[in-house]
Amino acid sequence: KQEVTQIPAALSVPEGENLVLNCSFTDSAIYNLQWFRQDPGKGLTSLLLIQSSQREQTSGRLNASLDKSSGRSTLYIAASQPGDSATYLCAVRAAGNKLTFGGGTRVLVKP
Amino acid sequence: DADVTQTPRNRITKTGKRIMLECSQTKGHDRMYWYRQDPGLGLRLIYYSFDVKDINKGEISDGYSVSRQAQAKFSLSLESAIPNQTALYFCATSDYDRQGKETQYFGPGTRLLVL
C-alpha cells in the first residue's frame, strides 16, 4: 500500500527565506507526482506536476524535484512572501489511477 | 465562474440522517472523484467515475454511495451519517493532455459536521 509522508507538518519562516518542503512515498512505481496548494476554506490548486520520467519541474519561484528511486520529492519556494502562507500537499499517482495524498505541510511566512 | 462547484459548502447534520453532497463541473471532463480530508491524514479517495456508466470504489467507500447523473454531475451520499464522517469533502475532475499527463481540478470543498 502506497504511503505518502510530508515532514514537517508545519513550518514558519520570515519573509524572504527560501522554503523547502519534503514529500516521501513508499512505493516507487508511480506515474507522476503533483504538488498542490490549499488555502483555508478553499479547494486545492495544482502547482506542479512531475512525470515519473522527469527529475524536476519549475514554475516561477517554485521548483519541484523528484527522485523516484529513493521515493522523495522536494518543493522549493524561493524568496518566500506572506502570500505563500498556505498548506502544501503532495500526491502520487499509481496504478489504477489512484491518487494518494500526503498529510500536508502548513506554511506560515511572517512579514 | 468556478469550473468545479460543490453544494452545500457547509452542512451540519445529526447521526442517522441521510445527506447528499453535490458536485457540478463545466470543464467537460469525463473523470470525476470524491475525496475526504481529515486533519493529518491528507485526502483519501472515496469513489471515482471515469464516465457516466463507470463507478469505482476508492479506498474508503464504506458508508458512502455515489451517483453520476450526467457527465457534469457527481453526487456523494451518506445514507446514515455517523460522527466519524465529519470531514472536509472535495470533488475533483481530471483530464489528460496529449502527452498523457493527467491534471486534477478541485472544487472548493464541503465542510460536514455530523453530531
gemmi code that builds the backbone of each chain (N, CA, C; Angstrom):
import gemmi

chains = {
    "A": [
        ("LYS", (0.834, -1.190, 0.000), (0.000, 0.000, 0.000), (0.873, 1.246, 0.000)),
        ("GLN", (0.564, 2.163, -0.907), (1.342, 3.404, -1.018), (1.081, 4.289, 0.193)),
        ("GLU", (2.132, 4.821, 0.777), (2.018, 5.782, 1.862), (2.844, 7.006, 1.515)),
        ("VAL", (2.246, 8.166, 1.707), (2.903, 9.427, 1.392), (3.028, 10.238, 2.682)),
        ("THR", (4.232, 10.683, 2.950), (4.515, 11.397, 4.198), (5.122, 12.758, 3.898)),
        ("GLN", (4.633, 13.766, 4.609), (5.201, 15.098, 4.475), (5.699, 15.568, 5.835)),
        ("ILE", (6.969, 15.929, 5.870), (7.587, 16.409, 7.099), (8.345, 17.704, 6.781)),
        ("PRO", (8.192, 18.788, 7.578), (7.406, 18.807, 8.803), (5.924, 19.031, 8.530)),
        ("ALA", (5.101, 18.885, 9.537), (3.673, 19.140, 9.387), (3.388, 20.635, 9.351)),
        ("ALA", (4.281, 21.408, 9.958), (4.111, 22.856, 9.965), (5.478, 23.521, 9.914)),
        ("LEU", (5.500, 24.705, 9.304), (6.760, 25.407, 9.083), (6.503, 26.904, 9.132)),
        ("SER", (7.355, 27.626, 9.861), (7.211, 29.076, 9.944), (8.548, 29.719, 9.608)),
        ("VAL", (8.545, 30.646, 8.651), (9.786, 31.288, 8.240), (9.557, 32.788, 8.087)),
        ("PRO", (10.622, 33.586, 8.223), (10.476, 35.014, 7.951), (10.443, 35.265, 6.448)),
        ("GLU", (9.780, 36.321, 6.081), (9.677, 36.689, 4.669), (11.065, 36.796, 4.039)),
        ("GLY", (11.192, 36.283, 2.833), (12.450, 36.359, 2.108), (13.274, 35.086, 2.151)),
        ("GLU", (13.008, 34.268, 3.151), (13.747, 32.997, 3.221), (13.218, 32.024, 2.185)),
        ("ASN", (14.065, 31.099, 1.784), (13.637, 30.045, 0.867), (12.933, 28.944, 1.655)),
        ("LEU", (11.883, 28.402, 1.063), (11.134, 27.321, 1.694), (11.525, 25.988, 1.065)),
        ("VAL", (11.667, 24.972, 1.904), (11.969, 23.623, 1.428), (10.964, 22.665, 2.044)),
        ("LEU", (10.125, 22.080, 1.205), (9.074, 21.179, 1.684), (9.372, 19.775, 1.165)),
        ("ASN", (9.274, 18.813, 2.051), (9.642, 17.446, 1.718), (8.443, 16.518, 1.614)),
        ("CYS", (8.542, 15.578, 0.693), (7.499, 14.581, 0.481), (8.193, 13.245, 0.219)),
        ("SER", (7.777, 12.209, 0.913), (8.340, 10.888, 0.660), (7.213, 9.887, 0.430)),
        ("PHE", (7.483, 8.880, -0.391), (6.483, 7.865, -0.705), (7.148, 6.493, -0.675)),
        ("THR", (6.353, 5.483, -0.336), (6.930, 4.167, -0.058), (7.057, 3.288, -1.298)),
        ("ASP", (6.198, 3.486, -2.289), (6.223, 2.646, -3.484), (6.679, 3.488, -4.662)),
        ("SER", (7.806, 3.148, -5.238), (8.374, 3.977, -6.306), (7.699, 3.750, -7.662)),
        ("ALA", (6.766, 2.818, -7.732), (6.062, 2.552, -9.005), (4.941, 3.569, -9.197)),
        ("ILE", (5.328, 4.793, -9.502), (4.345, 5.856, -9.663), (4.343, 6.351, -11.104)),
        ("TYR", (3.221, 6.953, -11.518), (3.140, 7.575, -12.836), (3.596, 9.032, -12.771)),
        ("ASN", (3.179, 9.711, -11.738), (3.594, 11.102, -11.579), (3.390, 11.534, -10.130)),
        ("LEU", (3.886, 12.711, -9.828), (3.749, 13.311, -8.505), (3.308, 14.753, -8.695)),
        ("GLN", (2.387, 15.176, -7.859), (1.813, 16.507, -8.026), (1.882, 17.251, -6.702)),
        ("TRP", (2.199, 18.540, -6.776), (2.173, 19.407, -5.609), (0.962, 20.335, -5.725)),
        ("PHE", (0.243, 20.461, -4.591), (-0.936, 21.313, -4.530), (-0.769, 22.339, -3.423)),
        ("ARG", (-1.502, 23.419, -3.577), (-1.605, 24.421, -2.521), (-3.061, 24.471, -2.067)),
        ("GLN", (-3.268, 24.536, -0.756), (-4.627, 24.634, -0.217), (-4.706, 25.834, 0.703)),
        ("ASP", (-5.625, 26.731, 0.407), (-5.882, 27.881, 1.261), (-7.097, 27.598, 2.128)),
        ("PRO", (-7.142, 28.151, 3.345), (-8.260, 27.864, 4.259), (-9.606, 28.128, 3.608)),
        ("GLY", (-10.505, 27.166, 3.727), (-11.848, 27.336, 3.186), (-11.937, 27.216, 1.678)),
        ("LYS", (-10.856, 26.879, 1.043), (-10.860, 26.775, -0.412), (-10.376, 25.399, -0.848)),
        ("GLY", (-10.534, 25.136, -2.118), (-10.091, 23.864, -2.653), (-8.601, 23.824, -2.890)),
        ("LEU", (-8.179, 22.818, -3.603), (-6.755, 22.641, -3.897), (-6.433, 23.232, -5.258)),
        ("THR", (-5.282, 23.858, -5.332), (-4.792, 24.392, -6.588), (-3.525, 23.647, -6.969)),
        ("SER", (-3.507, 23.118, -8.168), (-2.324, 22.389, -8.618), (-1.191, 23.371, -8.904)),
        ("LEU", (-0.009, 23.066, -8.370), (1.165, 23.921, -8.567), (2.084, 23.353, -9.642)),
        ("LEU", (2.477, 22.124, -9.452), (3.423, 21.487, -10.373), (3.105, 20.009, -10.472)),
        ("LEU", (3.292, 19.454, -11.655), (3.139, 18.024, -11.861), (4.421, 17.507, -12.494)),
        ("ILE", (5.010, 16.469, -11.885), (6.243, 15.883, -12.398), (5.951, 14.454, -12.842)),
        ("GLN", (6.244, 14.156, -14.093), (6.076, 12.791, -14.568), (7.182, 11.911, -13.981)),
        ("SER", (6.933, 10.616, -13.933), (7.900, 9.699, -13.331), (9.241, 9.707, -14.061)),
        ("SER", (9.217, 10.104, -15.342), (10.448, 10.130, -16.127), (11.231, 11.429, -15.963)),
        ("GLN", (10.636, 12.392, -15.268), (11.270, 13.689, -15.096), (11.957, 13.782, -13.739)),
        ("ARG", (12.898, 14.705, -13.642), (13.593, 14.895, -12.364), (13.191, 16.208, -11.702)),
        ("GLU", (12.676, 17.156, -12.479), (12.230, 18.392, -11.858), (11.299, 19.157, -12.782)),
        ("GLN", (10.551, 20.070, -12.158), (9.683, 20.992, -12.872), (9.807, 22.346, -12.196)),
        ("THR", (9.707, 23.392, -12.996), (9.853, 24.746, -12.458), (8.709, 25.615, -12.952)),
        ("SER", (8.245, 26.478, -12.057), (7.236, 27.462, -12.425), (7.447, 28.691, -11.570)),
        ("GLY", (7.996, 29.718, -12.154), (8.249, 30.946, -11.402), (9.203, 30.711, -10.252)),
        ("ARG", (8.759, 31.052, -9.052), (9.599, 30.867, -7.859), (9.565, 29.436, -7.337)),
        ("LEU", (8.778, 28.589, -7.964), (8.623, 27.211, -7.489), (9.475, 26.253, -8.319)),
        ("ASN", (10.097, 25.325, -7.605), (10.851, 24.263, -8.256), (10.587, 22.979, -7.498)),
        ("ALA", (10.201, 21.934, -8.211), (9.957, 20.644, -7.572), (10.890, 19.611, -8.182)),
        ("SER", (11.517, 18.837, -7.329), (12.395, 17.766, -7.795), (11.780, 16.421, -7.451)),
        ("LEU", (12.172, 15.412, -8.204), (11.667, 14.061, -7.962), (12.811, 13.065, -8.072)),
        ("ASP", (12.996, 12.279, -7.022), (13.939, 11.158, -7.031), (13.107, 9.904, -6.797)),
        ("LYS", (12.674, 9.305, -7.893), (11.738, 8.193, -7.778), (12.349, 6.991, -7.073)),
        ("SER", (13.614, 6.731, -7.335), (14.242, 5.539, -6.761), (14.316, 5.597, -5.252)),
        ("SER", (14.490, 6.807, -4.725), (14.548, 6.938, -3.265), (13.211, 7.332, -2.672)),
        ("GLY", (12.216, 7.526, -3.522), (10.879, 7.844, -3.029), (10.766, 9.221, -2.408)),
        ("ARG", (11.373, 10.212, -3.066), (11.356, 11.544, -2.478), (11.083, 12.621, -3.508)),
        ("SER", (10.393, 13.657, -3.047), (10.225, 14.872, -3.829), (10.387, 16.058, -2.898)),
        ("THR", (10.934, 17.131, -3.442), (11.122, 18.346, -2.665), (10.560, 19.522, -3.443)),
        ("LEU", (9.800, 20.347, -2.760), (9.288, 21.585, -3.345), (10.061, 22.749, -2.750)),
        ("TYR", (10.701, 23.525, -3.617), (11.438, 24.710, -3.198), (10.627, 25.950, -3.604)),
        ("ILE", (10.483, 26.861, -2.674), (9.859, 28.146, -2.975), (10.885, 29.218, -2.632)),
        ("ALA", (11.318, 29.927, -3.650), (12.374, 30.925, -3.450), (11.790, 32.238, -2.946)),
        ("ALA", (12.581, 32.902, -2.108), (12.236, 34.247, -1.634), (10.780, 34.317, -1.183)),
        ("SER", (10.468, 33.599, -0.126), (9.078, 33.446, 0.311), (8.424, 34.792, 0.622)),
        ("GLN", (7.096, 34.823, 0.418), (6.292, 36.014, 0.663), (5.127, 35.642, 1.574)),
        ("PRO", (4.579, 36.604, 2.307), (3.423, 36.282, 3.162), (2.291, 35.611, 2.393)),
        ("GLY", (2.129, 35.941, 1.128), (1.086, 35.320, 0.315), (1.339, 33.850, 0.026)),
        ("ASP", (2.528, 33.354, 0.337), (2.821, 31.925, 0.179), (2.293, 31.110, 1.349)),
        ("SER", (1.799, 31.775, 2.378), (1.256, 31.065, 3.541), (0.048, 30.242, 3.116)),
        ("ALA", (0.119, 28.952, 3.334), (-0.929, 28.018, 2.925), (-0.508, 26.628, 3.374)),
        ("THR", (-1.345, 25.656, 3.076), (-0.955, 24.265, 3.276), (-0.563, 23.685, 1.930)),
        ("TYR", (0.557, 22.989, 1.893), (1.062, 22.406, 0.655), (0.965, 20.887, 0.755)),
        ("LEU", (0.340, 20.301, -0.257), (0.123, 18.856, -0.281), (0.833, 18.254, -1.475)),
        ("CYS", (1.434, 17.098, -1.276), (1.947, 16.347, -2.416), (1.090, 15.106, -2.587)),
        ("ALA", (1.008, 14.623, -3.813), (0.204, 13.449, -4.111), (0.885, 12.657, -5.212)),
        ("VAL", (0.865, 11.338, -5.094), (1.441, 10.482, -6.127), (0.334, 9.682, -6.795)),
        ("ARG", (0.498, 9.503, -8.095), (-0.476, 8.714, -8.856), (0.176, 7.409, -9.262)),
        ("ALA", (-0.538, 6.301, -9.001), (-0.006, 4.989, -9.310), (-1.045, 4.188, -10.089)),
        ("ALA", (-0.801, 2.897, -10.196), (-1.680, 2.008, -10.962), (-3.117, 2.121, -10.468)),
        ("GLY", (-4.059, 1.992, -11.402), (-5.464, 2.120, -11.034), (-5.910, 3.558, -10.937)),
        ("ASN", (-5.049, 4.441, -11.400), (-5.352, 5.867, -11.385), (-5.609, 6.399, -9.976)),
        ("LYS", (-5.037, 5.722, -8.999), (-5.265, 6.159, -7.632), (-4.273, 7.247, -7.251)),
        ("LEU", (-4.827, 8.317, -6.676), (-4.001, 9.432, -6.225), (-3.924, 9.357, -4.715)),
        ("THR", (-2.704, 9.238, -4.183), (-2.509, 9.150, -2.739), (-1.860, 10.430, -2.257)),
        ("PHE", (-2.490, 11.052, -1.266), (-2.020, 12.340, -0.763), (-1.227, 12.186, 0.524)),
        ("GLY", (-0.278, 13.109, 0.704), (0.365, 13.253, 1.993), (-0.518, 14.077, 2.915)),
        ("GLY", (-0.105, 14.185, 4.188), (-0.899, 14.918, 5.159), (-0.758, 16.423, 5.055)),
        ("GLY", (0.199, 16.895, 4.269), (0.361, 18.326, 4.066), (1.352, 18.970, 5.007)),
        ("THR", (1.915, 20.090, 4.572), (2.765, 20.937, 5.407), (2.128, 22.309, 5.455)),
        ("ARG", (1.822, 22.767, 6.658), (1.213, 24.089, 6.838), (2.318, 25.124, 6.962)),
        ("VAL", (2.335, 26.065, 6.044), (3.419, 27.060, 5.967), (2.917, 28.429, 6.380)),
        ("LEU", (3.693, 29.078, 7.232), (3.417, 30.470, 7.608), (4.655, 31.296, 7.288)),
        ("VAL", (4.467, 32.304, 6.460), (5.561, 33.230, 6.136), (5.272, 34.537, 6.855)),
        ("LYS", (6.134, 34.885, 7.777), (5.913, 36.071, 8.616), (6.542, 37.312, 7.983)),
        ("PRO", (5.770, 38.402, 7.937), (6.306, 39.639, 7.335), (7.475, 40.194, 8.141)),
    ],
    "B": [
        ("ASP", (-16.380, 32.400, -13.219), (-17.154, 31.345, -12.572), (-16.261, 30.129, -12.327)),
        ("ALA", (-16.485, 29.474, -11.203), (-15.695, 28.314, -10.857), (-16.028, 27.177, -11.804)),
        ("ASP", (-15.003, 26.394, -12.150), (-15.203, 25.265, -13.050), (-15.782, 24.057, -12.327)),
        ("VAL", (-15.435, 23.892, -11.053), (-15.939, 22.785, -10.247), (-16.624, 23.380, -9.020)),
        ("THR", (-17.900, 23.141, -8.892), (-18.647, 23.702, -7.774), (-19.212, 22.590, -6.905)),
        ("GLN", (-19.318, 22.904, -5.621), (-19.855, 21.935, -4.667), (-20.937, 22.604, -3.845)),
        ("THR", (-22.017, 21.872, -3.616), (-23.074, 22.355, -2.734), (-23.525, 21.242, -1.807)),
        ("PRO", (-23.813, 21.565, -0.536), (-23.574, 22.852, 0.095), (-22.102, 23.057, 0.410)),
        ("ARG", (-21.729, 24.244, 0.837), (-20.350, 24.490, 1.247), (-20.141, 24.081, 2.699)),
        ("ASN", (-21.171, 24.180, 3.482), (-21.120, 23.781, 4.887), (-22.426, 23.101, 5.257)),
        ("ARG", (-22.319, 22.048, 6.099), (-23.546, 21.355, 6.487), (-23.361, 20.741, 7.860)),
        ("ILE", (-24.380, 20.931, 8.689), (-24.417, 20.277, 9.988), (-25.606, 19.333, 9.973)),
        ("THR", (-25.393, 18.100, 10.360), (-26.483, 17.129, 10.365), (-26.379, 16.263, 11.607)),
        ("LYS", (-27.384, 15.445, 11.828), (-27.403, 14.587, 13.010), (-27.141, 13.136, 12.619)),
        ("THR", (-26.647, 12.389, 13.561), (-26.395, 10.965, 13.350), (-27.654, 10.278, 12.843)),
        ("GLY", (-27.477, 9.460, 11.788), (-28.585, 8.707, 11.243), (-29.295, 9.374, 10.082)),
        ("LYS", (-29.023, 10.638, 9.858), (-29.672, 11.344, 8.761), (-29.018, 10.991, 7.427)),
        ("ARG", (-29.822, 11.069, 6.372), (-29.294, 10.897, 5.023), (-28.918, 12.263, 4.487)),
        ("ILE", (-27.764, 12.340, 3.865), (-27.319, 13.618, 3.328), (-26.654, 13.405, 1.970)),
        ("MET", (-26.859, 14.366, 1.084), (-26.260, 14.301, -0.244), (-25.404, 15.533, -0.484)),
        ("LEU", (-24.210, 15.293, -0.968), (-23.314, 16.375, -1.371), (-23.243, 16.366, -2.891)),
        ("GLU", (-23.370, 17.543, -3.476), (-23.427, 17.594, -4.932), (-22.206, 18.281, -5.523)),
        ("CYS", (-21.857, 17.839, -6.707), (-20.709, 18.395, -7.415), (-21.086, 18.576, -8.876)),
        ("SER", (-20.769, 19.751, -9.394), (-21.001, 20.037, -10.805), (-19.747, 20.607, -11.424)),
        ("GLN", (-19.535, 20.295, -12.699), (-18.355, 20.820, -13.379), (-18.721, 21.310, -14.773)),
        ("THR", (-18.031, 22.349, -15.196), (-18.245, 22.918, -16.523), (-17.042, 22.675, -17.427)),
        ("LYS", (-16.144, 21.809, -17.003), (-14.904, 21.599, -17.754), (-15.068, 20.544, -18.851)),
        ("GLY", (-16.159, 19.817, -18.827), (-16.365, 18.805, -19.848), (-15.510, 17.560, -19.668)),
        ("HIS", (-15.037, 17.338, -18.440), (-14.186, 16.182, -18.187), (-15.025, 14.939, -17.928)),
        ("ASP", (-14.507, 13.795, -18.363), (-15.197, 12.537, -18.104), (-14.945, 12.039, -16.684)),
        ("ARG", (-13.763, 12.298, -16.150), (-13.374, 11.715, -14.867), (-13.723, 12.636, -13.707)),
        ("MET", (-14.373, 12.058, -12.707), (-14.718, 12.803, -11.501), (-14.428, 11.965, -10.274)),
        ("TYR", (-14.154, 12.659, -9.168), (-13.677, 11.986, -7.959), (-14.331, 12.622, -6.731)),
        ("TRP", (-14.458, 11.831, -5.660), (-14.810, 12.349, -4.342), (-13.736, 11.925, -3.344)),
        ("TYR", (-13.253, 12.921, -2.578), (-12.261, 12.686, -1.535), (-12.798, 13.229, -0.213)),
        ("ARG", (-12.246, 12.701, 0.889), (-12.460, 13.362, 2.165), (-11.086, 13.701, 2.741)),
        ("GLN", (-11.057, 14.807, 3.474), (-9.814, 15.249, 4.095), (-10.017, 15.337, 5.591)),
        ("ASP", (-9.139, 14.684, 6.319), (-9.131, 14.737, 7.779), (-7.791, 15.282, 8.233)),
        ("PRO", (-7.771, 16.020, 9.323), (-6.500, 16.625, 9.793), (-5.405, 15.585, 9.934)),
        ("GLY", (-4.257, 15.849, 9.322), (-3.107, 14.966, 9.435), (-3.156, 13.720, 8.567)),
        ("LEU", (-4.267, 13.479, 7.888), (-4.395, 12.260, 7.068), (-4.379, 12.552, 5.584)),
        ("GLY", (-4.317, 13.790, 5.200), (-4.340, 14.096, 3.781), (-5.704, 13.817, 3.177)),
        ("LEU", (-5.756, 13.678, 1.872), (-7.008, 13.367, 1.183), (-7.069, 11.873, 0.904)),
        ("ARG", (-8.232, 11.309, 1.097), (-8.425, 9.893, 0.811), (-9.576, 9.735, -0.170)),
        ("LEU", (-9.385, 8.836, -1.135), (-10.341, 8.666, -2.216), (-11.530, 7.829, -1.770)),
        ("ILE", (-12.735, 8.339, -2.004), (-13.959, 7.630, -1.618), (-14.508, 6.852, -2.808)),
        ("TYR", (-14.787, 7.558, -3.882), (-15.285, 6.961, -5.120), (-14.733, 7.747, -6.296)),
        ("TYR", (-14.678, 7.098, -7.459), (-14.340, 7.807, -8.670), (-15.120, 7.239, -9.846)),
        ("SER", (-15.234, 8.062, -10.882), (-16.039, 7.710, -12.042), (-15.309, 8.154, -13.298)),
        ("PHE", (-15.104, 7.237, -14.225), (-14.392, 7.578, -15.449), (-15.336, 8.007, -16.566)),
        ("ASP", (-16.601, 7.661, -16.468), (-17.617, 8.233, -17.327), (-18.967, 7.929, -16.689)),
        ("VAL", (-20.034, 8.309, -17.359), (-21.359, 8.226, -16.754), (-21.725, 6.797, -16.348)),
        ("LYS", (-21.233, 5.816, -17.072), (-21.598, 4.431, -16.773), (-20.548, 3.698, -15.934)),
        ("ASP", (-19.566, 4.422, -15.469), (-18.444, 3.791, -14.775), (-18.298, 4.376, -13.371)),
        ("ILE", (-18.489, 3.535, -12.356), (-18.356, 3.952, -10.963), (-17.407, 2.973, -10.281)),
        ("ASN", (-16.455, 3.507, -9.524), (-15.471, 2.648, -8.866), (-15.289, 3.061, -7.411)),
        ("LYS", (-15.096, 2.078, -6.554), (-14.830, 2.369, -5.147), (-13.388, 2.807, -4.964)),
        ("GLY", (-13.218, 3.743, -4.040), (-11.885, 4.145, -3.645), (-11.468, 3.390, -2.401)),
        ("GLU", (-10.522, 3.954, -1.667), (-10.011, 3.221, -0.517), (-10.919, 3.265, 0.698)),
        ("ILE", (-11.865, 4.212, 0.760), (-12.707, 4.330, 1.953), (-14.164, 4.507, 1.563)),
        ("SER", (-14.713, 3.590, 0.778), (-16.069, 3.751, 0.257), (-17.167, 3.311, 1.233)),
        ("ASP", (-16.834, 2.573, 2.269), (-17.860, 2.082, 3.190), (-18.612, 3.243, 3.830)),
        ("GLY", (-19.943, 3.145, 3.805), (-20.779, 4.182, 4.394), (-21.153, 5.285, 3.423)),
        ("TYR", (-20.656, 5.184, 2.184), (-20.925, 6.188, 1.156), (-21.491, 5.512, -0.091)),
        ("SER", (-22.223, 6.292, -0.882), (-22.624, 5.863, -2.212), (-22.562, 7.083, -3.122)),
        ("VAL", (-22.511, 6.833, -4.427), (-22.422, 7.931, -5.378), (-23.394, 7.711, -6.527)),
        ("SER", (-23.638, 8.796, -7.233), (-24.473, 8.762, -8.423), (-23.892, 9.698, -9.460)),
        ("ARG", (-23.693, 9.189, -10.660), (-23.181, 10.033, -11.756), (-24.374, 10.293, -12.673)),
        ("GLN", (-25.062, 11.385, -12.419), (-26.320, 11.665, -13.111), (-26.092, 12.102, -14.549)),
        ("ALA", (-24.951, 12.680, -14.791), (-24.607, 13.195, -16.118), (-23.101, 13.416, -16.120)),
        ("GLN", (-22.552, 13.722, -17.268), (-21.115, 13.957, -17.315), (-20.721, 15.052, -16.334)),
        ("ALA", (-21.587, 16.043, -16.195), (-21.236, 17.208, -15.398), (-21.567, 17.074, -13.921)),
        ("LYS", (-22.239, 16.012, -13.511), (-22.710, 15.933, -12.123), (-22.353, 14.609, -11.470)),
        ("PHE", (-21.823, 14.724, -10.236), (-21.394, 13.538, -9.496), (-21.741, 13.789, -8.044)),
        ("SER", (-22.700, 13.024, -7.502), (-23.188, 13.259, -6.145), (-22.683, 12.195, -5.189)),
        ("LEU", (-22.414, 12.610, -3.980), (-21.974, 11.703, -2.913), (-23.051, 11.671, -1.842)),
        ("SER", (-23.463, 10.463, -1.437), (-24.490, 10.332, -0.410), (-23.969, 9.585, 0.803)),
        ("LEU", (-24.414, 10.060, 1.964), (-24.210, 9.343, 3.211), (-25.592, 8.855, 3.621)),
        ("GLU", (-25.833, 7.559, 3.518), (-27.174, 7.028, 3.744), (-27.617, 7.196, 5.189)),
        ("SER", (-26.685, 7.021, 6.114), (-26.981, 7.165, 7.539), (-25.728, 7.738, 8.195)),
        ("ALA", (-25.688, 9.050, 8.285), (-24.465, 9.722, 8.725), (-24.069, 9.330, 10.152)),
        ("ILE", (-22.757, 9.236, 10.353), (-22.214, 8.963, 11.684), (-21.135, 10.001, 11.991)),
        ("PRO", (-20.862, 10.246, 13.278), (-19.915, 11.317, 13.637), (-18.527, 11.192, 13.003)),
        ("ASN", (-18.028, 9.982, 12.776), (-16.678, 9.910, 12.201), (-16.654, 10.207, 10.704)),
        ("GLN", (-17.804, 10.570, 10.154), (-17.841, 11.077, 8.788), (-17.725, 12.601, 8.746)),
        ("THR", (-17.545, 13.190, 9.904), (-17.248, 14.615, 9.968), (-15.895, 14.860, 9.306)),
        ("ALA", (-15.891, 15.682, 8.262), (-14.664, 15.897, 7.500), (-14.913, 16.994, 6.476)),
        ("LEU", (-13.859, 17.293, 5.736), (-13.949, 18.197, 4.595), (-13.959, 17.336, 3.343)),
        ("TYR", (-14.963, 17.507, 2.515), (-15.141, 16.668, 1.330), (-14.841, 17.468, 0.068)),
        ("PHE", (-14.024, 16.867, -0.801), (-13.652, 17.519, -2.051), (-14.114, 16.692, -3.237)),
        ("CYS", (-14.637, 17.391, -4.220), (-14.908, 16.814, -5.527), (-13.803, 17.269, -6.465)),
        ("ALA", (-13.457, 16.435, -7.432), (-12.428, 16.810, -8.392), (-12.757, 16.230, -9.757)),
        ("THR", (-12.245, 16.863, -10.796), (-12.309, 16.325, -12.144), (-10.883, 16.201, -12.659)),
        ("SER", (-10.716, 15.498, -13.753), (-9.365, 15.419, -14.313), (-9.429, 15.243, -15.821)),
        ("ASP", (-8.354, 15.649, -16.467), (-8.216, 15.423, -17.895), (-6.772, 15.023, -18.211)),
        ("TYR", (-6.601, 14.548, -19.419), (-5.279, 14.169, -19.905), (-4.889, 15.086, -21.049)),
        ("ASP", (-3.613, 15.467, -21.093), (-3.158, 16.213, -22.265), (-2.586, 15.222, -23.293)),
        ("ARG", (-2.082, 15.745, -24.385), (-1.616, 14.876, -25.466), (-0.415, 14.038, -25.081)),
        ("GLN", (0.302, 14.497, -24.063), (1.457, 13.726, -23.584), (1.053, 12.711, -22.527)),
        ("GLY", (-0.229, 12.619, -22.269), (-0.695, 11.657, -21.287), (-0.621, 12.129, -19.852)),
        ("LYS", (-0.352, 13.416, -19.662), (-0.283, 13.939, -18.311), (-1.697, 14.227, -17.802)),
        ("GLU", (-1.997, 13.713, -16.606), (-3.312, 13.952, -16.019), (-3.207, 15.044, -14.967)),
        ("THR", (-4.134, 15.956, -15.004), (-4.191, 17.016, -14.008), (-5.567, 17.022, -13.367)),
        ("GLN", (-5.590, 17.114, -12.040), (-6.871, 17.156, -11.330), (-7.227, 18.597, -10.972)),
        ("TYR", (-8.522, 18.859, -11.007), (-9.049, 20.178, -10.674), (-10.045, 19.987, -9.542)),
        ("PHE", (-9.851, 20.718, -8.460), (-10.652, 20.506, -7.260), (-11.712, 21.578, -7.068)),
        ("GLY", (-12.829, 21.141, -6.488), (-13.839, 22.080, -6.042), (-13.416, 22.726, -4.734)),
        ("PRO", (-14.218, 23.641, -4.210), (-13.855, 24.399, -3.017), (-14.021, 23.614, -1.725)),
        ("GLY", (-14.672, 22.468, -1.781), (-14.846, 21.662, -0.580), (-16.187, 21.885, 0.092)),
        ("THR", (-16.655, 20.840, 0.768), (-17.855, 20.907, 1.611), (-17.461, 20.472, 3.010)),
        ("ARG", (-17.690, 21.357, 3.966), (-17.360, 21.028, 5.354), (-18.588, 20.421, 6.009)),
        ("LEU", (-18.478, 19.163, 6.439), (-19.603, 18.430, 7.019), (-19.339, 18.128, 8.478)),
        ("LEU", (-20.326, 18.432, 9.310), (-20.257, 18.119, 10.738), (-21.430, 17.218, 11.074)),
        ("VAL", (-21.134, 16.031, 11.589), (-22.183, 15.097, 11.997), (-22.214, 15.045, 13.521)),
        ("LEU", (-23.341, 15.434, 14.071), (-23.462, 15.499, 15.536), (-23.996, 14.195, 16.119)),
    ],
}
model = gemmi.Model(1)
for chain_id, residues in chains.items():
    chain = gemmi.Chain(chain_id)
    for i, (resn, *xyz) in enumerate(residues, 1):
        res = gemmi.Residue()
        res.name, res.seqid = resn, gemmi.SeqId(i, " ")
        for name, pos in zip(("N", "CA", "C"), xyz):
            atom = gemmi.Atom()
            atom.name, atom.element = name, gemmi.Element(name[0])
            atom.pos, atom.b_iso = gemmi.Position(*pos), 0.0
            res.add_atom(atom)
        chain.add_residue(res)
    model.add_chain(chain)
structure = gemmi.Structure()
structure.add_model(model)
structure.setup_entities()
